[in-house]
Amino acid sequence: MPGSINGTLETILVVDSDEEVLKTVVHLLEDANFRVFAADSGTKAITLSEATEEPIHLLLSEVELPQMSGPDLGKTLKKKRPDIHVMLMSGQENGNLLVLNYGWAYIQKKVVATKLVSMITGVLHAPDRSQLGDEFDSAKDPCPKVA
């Protein structure tokens, strides 16, 4: 696809409790040339993370998961994988308010494939792993700058 932004086989751990959303996002990311692990809960995501020695470059998680929130999952994974990038998503109108204190990337659901891939690429290639939220907040900047 000319002009598309494609991954370079970086590994993304996608977590969403909605089966349809999870399938759709996994399919979009695989089509964009990312390696994808998928989980429908925070506890399954942690188990997947612990079961692999391979790097996981990005966590893409729903903000509001049952049992463990996306931000809590991000904090937990960063303890063992400090280099992991975190990007959260929500279908709630004010979902970004829940992630502002963390400074992590955020995208509002319903996501458009090209926007999602563009934001993920921007987050993965950001020089600062602290990922300032105002740099990659889709509510503020629909097209983050890619270095």
C-alpha positions in Angstrom: 0.0 0.0 0.0 1.9 3.1 -1.2 2.2 5.9 1.4 1.2 3.7 4.3 3.0 3.6 7.6 4.1 0.1 8.5 5.7 -1.4 11.5 9.0 -3.2 11.4 8.0 -6.2 13.3 8.1 -4.5 16.7 6.1 -6.5 19.2 2.9 -5.0 20.6 0.8 -6.5 23.5 -2.8 -5.6 22.9 -5.2 -5.8 25.9 -9.0 -5.3 25.6 -11.9 -7.1 27.3 -14.1 -6.6 24.3 -13.5 -9.6 22.0 -14.5 -7.8 18.8 -12.3 -4.8 19.5 -9.4 -7.1 20.4 -9.7 -9.1 17.2 -10.0 -5.9 15.1 -7.0 -4.2 16.6 -4.9 -7.3 16.4 -5.8 -7.7 12.7 -5.1 -4.0 12.0 -1.7 -4.2 13.6 -0.7 -7.5 12.0 -1.6 -6.1 8.6 0.7 -3.1 9.4 3.6 -5.6 10.0 3.7 -5.6 13.8 4.1 -8.8 15.8 1.1 -8.9 18.2 0.3 -10.7 21.5 -3.3 -10.4 22.6 -5.0 -10.7 26.0 -8.5 -10.0 27.2 -7.4 -9.0 30.8 -4.6 -7.5 32.7 -3.8 -10.8 34.4 -3.5 -12.6 31.1 -1.3 -9.8 29.8 1.0 -10.2 32.7 1.2 -13.9 32.2 2.0 -13.5 28.5 4.7 -10.9 29.3 6.3 -13.2 31.9 6.1 -16.2 29.5 8.3 -14.6 26.8 11.9 -13.5 26.9 11.3 -11.5 23.7 11.1 -7.8 23.9 7.6 -6.3 24.0 8.0 -2.8 22.6 4.5 -1.4 23.3 1.5 -2.1 25.5 -1.7 -1.0 23.9 -4.4 -1.4 26.5 -8.0 -0.4 27.2 -8.1 2.0 30.1 -11.0 0.3 31.9 -10.3 -3.4 32.2 -12.0 -5.8 34.7 -9.9 -6.5 37.8 -7.0 -4.3 36.8 -7.0 -1.0 35.0 -4.9 -0.3 31.9 -2.8 2.3 33.9 -2.2 -0.3 36.6 -1.3 -2.9 34.0 1.2 -0.4 32.5 2.8 0.3 35.9 3.1 -3.4 36.6 4.7 -4.2 33.2 7.1 -1.3 33.4 8.5 -2.7 36.7 9.9 -5.7 34.8 10.1 -4.1 31.4 11.2 -0.5 31.9 11.7 0.1 28.2 8.2 -0.8 27.2 6.1 2.0 25.8 2.5 2.4 27.0 -0.4 3.6 25.0 -3.9 3.5 26.4 -7.3 3.7 24.6 -10.8 4.2 25.8 -14.3 4.5 24.4 -15.3 6.7 27.3 -15.7 10.4 26.6 -13.3 11.4 29.3 -11.0 8.4 29.1 -7.9 10.6 28.6 -8.4 12.1 32.0 -7.5 8.8 33.6 -4.1 8.6 31.9 -2.9 12.3 32.0 -1.0 11.8 35.3 0.9 8.9 33.8 2.1 10.9 30.7 1.4 7.9 28.5 0.0 8.0 24.9 -3.8 7.9 24.5 -6.1 7.3 21.7 -9.9 7.6 21.7 -11.9 4.6 20.4 -13.4 4.1 17.7 -10.0 4.1 16.1 -9.2 4.6 12.5 -6.6 2.1 11.3 -4.2 4.7 9.8 -4.4 6.9 12.8 -3.8 4.0 15.2 -0.7 2.8 13.2 0.6 6.4 12.9 0.3 7.0 16.6 1.9 3.7 17.6 4.8 4.3 15.2 5.2 7.8 16.8 5.2 6.4 20.3 7.6 3.6 19.4 10.1 6.0 17.8 9.8 8.7 20.5 13.3 9.5 21.9 11.9 9.9 25.4 10.3 6.7 26.9 8.5 8.8 29.4 6.1 9.6 26.6 4.6 12.9 27.6 0.9 12.6 27.3 0.5 16.0 25.6 2.8 14.8 22.8 0.7 11.8 21.8 -2.8 12.6 23.0 -5.1 12.0 20.1 -7.7 14.3 21.6 -5.2 17.2 21.2 -3.1 16.2 18.2 -4.6 13.7 15.6 -1.3 13.3 13.8 1.7 13.1 16.2 5.0 14.1 14.8 7.2 11.1 14.1 10.9 11.7 14.6 
